[in-house]
Amino acid sequence: MTFVAPLRLGCRQICLSELSLHHVRQLSSGVRNGSKDGNVTLPDPEIEASDKEQRPRKDPGQVSVLLFPGQGSQFVGMGRGLLKYGAVQDMFSVARKILGYDLLSLCLNGPKEDLKKTVHCQPAVFVTSLAAVERLNHENPAAIENCAAAAGFSVGEFAALVFSGAMDFAEALYAVKVRAEAMQAASEQTPSGMLSVFGKPQARYNHACLLAREHCQSLGIQKPVCMVANYLFPDGRVIAGHQEALDFLQKNSRQLYFGRTLKLPVSGAFHTPLMEPAVEPLRAVLKSMDVRRPEIAVHSNVDGKRYMNESHIRRLLLKQLVSPVKWEQTLHEVYERAEGKEFPQTFEVGPGRQLGATLQKCNMKAHRNYTHVDVTRSEEE
């Protein structure tokens, strides 16, 4: 199956907010499909459909899967080795005008405290991940051409959808901007957070969350939230909710059979009902965007299944804000195959190697074909 290039920067003439994507559209002429700077041509869907029957099936070992990281993978210096590839300079130039600040400088130079803020981190990871695709296309074009599936962790889903041809780069970046700002605002309404938990086999995560909610109620907190927000790998979870609930879990971690706990450096309880205030701002953006059916399989965080059509994408991207990221389940969907059948090549495109680590814990055989696309190394190094 031929894969699709991500870098369609054009946007329809729509006005989503005071910024307006009318202005965004005028900024997006720097990257064009099939240009001479190395971008892959986005195929004509009608040609794709008519040609589908004639294409020989590829050997499973010849196809590839791309994984796009999410918030928390960022670090100062990311993107340093990508600026010479394809349309990367144009991507950061468009980002500067859409976001209103110099994203490239923030990625390269920090400060770290600013980069890790939700409002900055999500756009930074999104753009850097798609910039990493440009490097992969330069170094291993077959990985792009033969890509059969993609998945992204939280905000990484937007990058995966752009890569699949379901969204234009500039519109998706604007949606990520609105999403990040809305999630930051929702976080500020309630003291909350996220707790990484490495549990023992006896751990009962849902029961632990129930006990934490009952503790919050005893403190007078109405409708307390405490739930598994990320399913990472067997016995690896992220629990999110009211701060008092997380404090309770850490204090009682031994009795709950939690081997290790670590509070994550994030501002709120992402992927829980506490993010409900962020839904409407994102809904307004998604309603106005040009969303298309992905040209390859893109798997949703909500249930691990592939997106089927435009309305399905809009609906689940909203649901994702207030629902757990089922990453472990997603990996099972992506890599499920009959005994003895080869696994695809897997490329993590973006900062960090966290998705590779979770793949190793979920499926060691699939991880043997894993490669991280470096976002700092220059070609000369």
Protein Blocks (a to p, Z undefined) as FASTA:
>chain_A
ZZddfklcbdcdddfblnopmlmmmmmmmbcghianopacdddfklmmmmmmmpccddfk
lpccdddddehiacehihklmmmgojlmmmmmmmmmmnopafklmmmnopfklmmpmklm
mmmmmmmmmmmmmmmmmmmmmlmmmpcbdcdehjlmmmmmmmnopacfklmmmmmmmmmm
mmmmmmmmpgcddddddddfklcfklmmmmmmmmmmmnopahiadddfbdfbghiacded
dfklmmmmmmmmmmnopabdcddfbfbdehiaklmmmmmmmmmmmmmpccdddfbdcddf
klopacfblmlmmmmmmmmmmgccdfklmmmmmmgccehiacdddddededjklmmmmmm
mommlmmmgccddfkbcfkZZ
